[in-house]
């Protein structure tokens, strides 16, 4: 495909991708207001994010497998329709359980949009050229991830109210649906469909059980870390995931092919993606809460305070994508991104309720740079190692584990934050001579009706507890650095698909042998051999 054809096809795809990312982040600055109105707790706050991420993670591999079997265009349009339904339901929610249900529906759709967008790009563009196009997608992800809270803040402070943070995504989704119908033209090669439903059920159940456990363990209102409930839930989750591995090794078309995720580059990229997910979703979720609850900012002000992170993410993604396409080298940007990620989170760990806001801006800008350099380049590294027919599954696997990391991060960090806030609040009340229960409401987010002295103590507790969240995420990011250091860099292919290497003897056979010899020489530099036929047929996969 020519550059113009690719850009036309990407128009609707990027619009759909932006809508998906925006919907997952636009509620970040609206959540304190939503929790206050719906009488939610810190646990509810975390689960509004976790529910969508969990549904996203659990369904991403399914969408990826479907993308390898059915028309990607139809599937991405179906994702948008599901997304619109979930958004309308979320906007009409009057209770926390109804809101959580709507977020699950949105998460299912987001899983499809993110996995299919990566798969379609992988089917159209050779890895060597994919860097700059992935840079465009990374830019969209950057703007959606960090710009969502900004837009959400404006909406919450406007006469529209928080419900329009969900409704505003509906017209965007409809526009994306129309653009996709007009611009996305990729043929589909029909193949027999066989979905691993047992694997899907085991995957969803195992991950969900473990996430529910970490959300409530250690909370006095539920159960301790060491209790029969913990043992039952952890044991059950591990057993379900062990059965998943057994099933995936036996079925003909597994939902998560072990042959792909056990390949060295893919396995290390997955480990790094989990850590990136923790950092990306954890930081963006709790950063808005820090600015509003701990620093007293309005939702709009909180959105503006996230602009340094937007800029860093945007610059890191676009610049690294262009440099990857120009040089063919990608590992150096993964390493640099990991170091910046650790640095940004480590600096964030020094913040409290008195930190200067300009300092917080510098810290989050460094964090954004690291995220921008990591996210798309990790997917690119994996797509460079698989054939076109497996691109959907491979891309979905990376996105799946990144979403799992995000769900784990938001859930675990939210639980830690809630418990730490209760401890700091209790200390603050004792120091101020306020009796236990005399206005103390633990980790509540409904601060508006509190007496001023109690509200000040709660704000300080939230501000000081947030530093611990960043430090834990920073420790997780060290894992990402180790993983990318161990990845072996392979030169990026110049064609979409791969084929087995040519026999050395072919290089000496007649006039046609000269072309084969050239391909053998290319392979000797580390690239896999491709053929023009493979490039033409892969567009339909």
C-alpha positions, 0 to 999 in steps of 0.5 A, a space after each residue: 500500500 502507498 503512504 496515501 492509501 495507508 493514511 486513508 485507512 488509518 483515518 477511521 482507525 485512529 478515530 476509533 482508537 482515540 475514542 476507546 482510549 479517551 473513554 477509559 481516561 476521561 472519567 479520571 478527573 470526574 471520579 471524585 465528583 462521581 464518587 461524592 454524588 453516588 456515595 462511593 468509597 476509595 475501593 469503588 473509585 478503583 473498581 470503576 477503572 479496574 472493571 473496564 481494564 479487566 473486561 478489556 484485558 479478558 476480551 483482548 485475546 478473544 478479539 485478537 483471535 477473531 481478528 485472525 479468523 474474521 474480517 477485521 473491519 466488521 469486528 472493529 465496527 462491532 466493537 464501536 457499537 458495543 462501546 456506544 451501548 456501554 457509554 449510554 448505560 454509564 451516563 445514565 447510571 444512578 448507582 455504583 453497581 450499575 456504573 460498574 456493569 456499564 464499565 464492563 461493557 465499555 471494557 469489552 469494546 475497548 478490548 476489541 478496538 485496541 487489539 484490532 487497531 494494532 492487528 490492522 496496522 500490522 496487516 498493512 505495514 511492514 515492520 521497518 515502516 511501522 515505526 512512524 505509523 505506530 508513532 501516530 498511534 502512540 500520539 493518539 494514545 498519548 493525547 487520549 490517555 492524558 488528554 482525557 482527564 483534561 476534557 473530563 475536568 472541563 465537562 464536570 465543571 461545566 453545566 453538562 455535569 459528569 454524566 456527559 463524560 460518558 455521553 461525549 464519547 458517543 458522537 465520537 464513536 459514530 464518527 469513527 464508525 462512518 470513517 471506518 466504513 469509508 476509508 478502511 479497505 482491506 480484503 479478508 481471506 476466509 479461514 475456518 473459525 474455531 474459538 477456544 471458549 474454555 480457554 477464554 472462560 478460564 482466563 477471565 475467571 482466573 484473572 478476575 478472582 485474583 484481582 478481586 482478592 487484591 482489591 479487598 485483602 487487608 481491608 478491615 471491612 472484608 478480610 485479612 491478607 492471611 485468612 481462609 478467604 485469601 487462601 481460597 481465592 488465591 488458590 482458586 485463581 492459580 488453579 484456574 490459570 494452571 488449567 488455562 496453560 494445560 488447555 492452551 497446550 492441547 487445543 488446536 487454536 488457543 486463545 493465547 498461543 503458547 508458541 507465541 508468548 514463549 518466544 524470547 522477544 514476546 515473553 520479555 515484551 509481555 513482562 515489560 508491558 505488565 510493568 508499563 500497564 501498572 505505571 500508565 494506568 496507575 499514575 493517570 488514575 491517581 494523579 487526577 485524584 491527587 490534584 483534586 483531593 489532596 491539592 484542592 484543584 477543580 476538575 478543570 485545573 486537575 486536567 490542566 495540571 496533567 498537560 506536562 504528562 500529555 506533552 511528554 507522552 506525545 513527544 516520546 511516542 512520535 519522536 521515537 517512532 520516527 527515529 525507529 523508522 529512519 534507523 531500524 533500531 528500536 531497543 535503545 528507545 525501549 531502554 531509554 523509555 524504561 529509565 525515564 519511566 523509573 525516574 519519573 515515578 521515583 520523583 513522583 514518590 517524593 511528592 506530598 500535599 505541599 509539593 510545588 505544582 511546577 515540580 509535579 509538572 516536571 516529574 510527570 513530564 519525565 514519566 510521560 516521555 518514558 511511557 511514550 517511548 515504551 508502549 508502541 515500540 514494545 508492540 512493534 518488537 513483537 510484531 517483527 517476530 511473527 507471521 502476518 497470520 498471527 499478528 492479531 493474536 500477538 498484538 492482542 497478547 501484548 495489549 492483554 498483559 498491559 491491560 492486566 498490568 493496569 488492572 492489577 496496578 489500579 486495584 492493588 495501588 488503590 487498596 494500598 492507597 485506601 489503607 494508607 489514607 486511613 492510617 495517616 488520617 487516624 494519626 492526624 485526628 489523634 494529633 489534632 485531638 479529634 476523637 475517633 469517629 468524630 468526623 473520620 470517615 476513613 478513605 471516603 472521597 466525599 470531602 465536601 460536607 466535612 468540617 474544615 479541620 477534618 477536611 484538611 487532615 483528609 487532604 493531607 492524608 491523601 497527598 502524603 499517601 500518593 507518594 507511596 503509590 508512585 514508589 511502588 509503581 517505580 519499583 515495578 518499572 525496574 522489572 520493565 528495564 530488566 526485561 528490555 535489556 534482555 531482549 535481543 534486537 532484530 533488524 526490522 523486516 521491510 515486508 509484512 510477512 515472513 517465510 522460511 529461509 532460503 536454502 544456501 544452494 538456491 543462491 547459485 541457481 541461474 538468473 533467478 538465483 540472484 534474487 534469492 542470493 540477495 535475500 540470503 544476504 539480507 537474512 545474514 544481517 539478521 532479517 528474515 526472508 520475505 516474498 512479494 507474494 506474502 506481502 500481497 496476501 498478508 493484507 487480507 489477514 
